[in-house]
Amino acid sequence: MTLHLHDTETRALREFTPLVPGHVSVYLCGATVQGEPHIGHVRSGVAFDVLRRWLSAHDYDVAFVRNVTDIDDKILNKARDAGRPWWEWAATYERSFTWAYDRLGVLPPSAEPRATGHITQMVQMIERLIERGHAYADSCGDVYFDVQSFPSYGALSGHKLDDVHQGESVAEGKRDPRDFTLWKGAKPGEPSWPTPWGPGRPGWHLECSAMAETYLGPDFDIHCGGLDLVFPHHENERAQSMAAGDGFSRYWLHNGWVTMGGEKMSKSLGNVLSVPNVLKKVRPQELRFYLGGAHYRSMLEYSDTALETAAVTYRGIEGFVRRAVERAGDVPMGKWTAGFAAALDDDLGVPKALAEIHATVTLGNTALESGDLPAAVEHAGSVRA
């Protein structure tokens, strides 16, 4: 069966065909390193680690880029409130995210670029946009993207131009409130870099466009991220990259939120469960099983009961394999079932894939109870795969 993925832009299940045969290029919007990671943050890391591993299982060579946003209003404000340098604050929590990804078995990315390391590429992209008539600078050193200059703006998110609100303050030099910031003119006490329009720092949306182009080229296969990033972040990325002359991403994948009481888990709501705290309740592999067990596009409602249920379920699978090893001395890696492969090829259908695993575990336990060790080993090898 061929891999099919649900593309946010077309709102349809599409057969996956890479740009380059045998090679897949993936960009995942990574963390804004403003504080301790909570389980809502790392769900995308787990979800798209499954994607990456399944692409590798299809014998693709995967270039997987996950960025770090290390300059941002929230980082600057929190560092200032704590009386710490902004760069130290960002570096501290970048390490916290790396620790969390590692503990949950998320493979390290092929590259993990920081926004502050790619100012040159961002300036070059702004220059292209201005030359093409898609961006303009004001007298204060701010540079904006002209949304009306890009006819397909809104195609990713489904927003109509009349309904667009960027969530930005309407500055004096902005021609249209729907335009979004590419470059922010320098403000007292903030870090800045020199540009043709004066010193300043990059806008959030620009960072990812420049880094994706730098590492994956003007055209690449898959862009991933959380559902909350569809608008405005990914809509704006798409607009500025394509307006600059890039084809940009061919498939867009978005994971659902982790919710509590029906609300998105976020620091502003105060319903945060940090990864270190949750790992006091369950083991890392059990937390990964919980976060990755639902379909990546679905919402995952957190509760202690649901977490414990997932942990117990994982221990049941693990226990069968261990019992088979104890009886046989070794369980070589086997082959996954056709149903397992079909489930993952259908937009990474993890719940159906897990149903295949549970059915195999049941068969294996029955074989152990009846003394059919060869059959038990075969089933355990399949579960391992």
Secondary structure as GFF3:
##gff-version 3
##sequence-region A 1 385
A	DSSP	beta_strand	4	7	.	.	.	ID=ss1
A	DSSP	beta_strand	12	15	.	.	.	ID=ss2
A	DSSP	beta_strand	23	28	.	.	.	ID=ss3
A	DSSP	alpha_helix	39	57	.	.	.	ID=ss4
A	DSSP	beta_strand	61	66	.	.	.	ID=ss5
A	DSSP	alpha_helix	73	82	.	.	.	ID=ss6
A	DSSP	alpha_helix	86	103	.	.	.	ID=ss7
A	DSSP	three_ten_helix	115	118	.	.	.	ID=ss8
A	DSSP	alpha_helix	119	131	.	.	.	ID=ss9
A	DSSP	beta_strand	135	137	.	.	.	ID=ss10
A	DSSP	beta_strand	143	145	.	.	.	ID=ss11
A	DSSP	three_ten_helix	147	149	.	.	.	ID=ss12
A	DSSP	three_ten_helix	161	163	.	.	.	ID=ss13
A	DSSP	beta_strand	180	185	.	.	.	ID=ss14
A	DSSP	beta_strand	200	202	.	.	.	ID=ss15
A	DSSP	alpha_helix	204	216	.	.	.	ID=ss16
A	DSSP	beta_strand	219	226	.	.	.	ID=ss17
A	DSSP	three_ten_helix	227	229	.	.	.	ID=ss18
A	DSSP	pi_helix	230	234	.	.	.	ID=ss19
A	DSSP	alpha_helix	235	243	.	.	.	ID=ss20
A	DSSP	beta_strand	248	255	.	.	.	ID=ss21
A	DSSP	beta_strand	258	260	.	.	.	ID=ss22
A	DSSP	beta_strand	263	264	.	.	.	ID=ss23
A	DSSP	alpha_helix	275	278	.	.	.	ID=ss24
A	DSSP	alpha_helix	284	293	.	.	.	ID=ss25
A	DSSP	beta_strand	300	301	.	.	.	ID=ss26
A	DSSP	alpha_helix	304	328	.	.	.	ID=ss27
A	DSSP	alpha_helix	338	345	.	.	.	ID=ss28
A	DSSP	alpha_helix	350	370	.	.	.	ID=ss29
A	DSSP	alpha_helix	373	384	.	.	.	ID=ss30
###
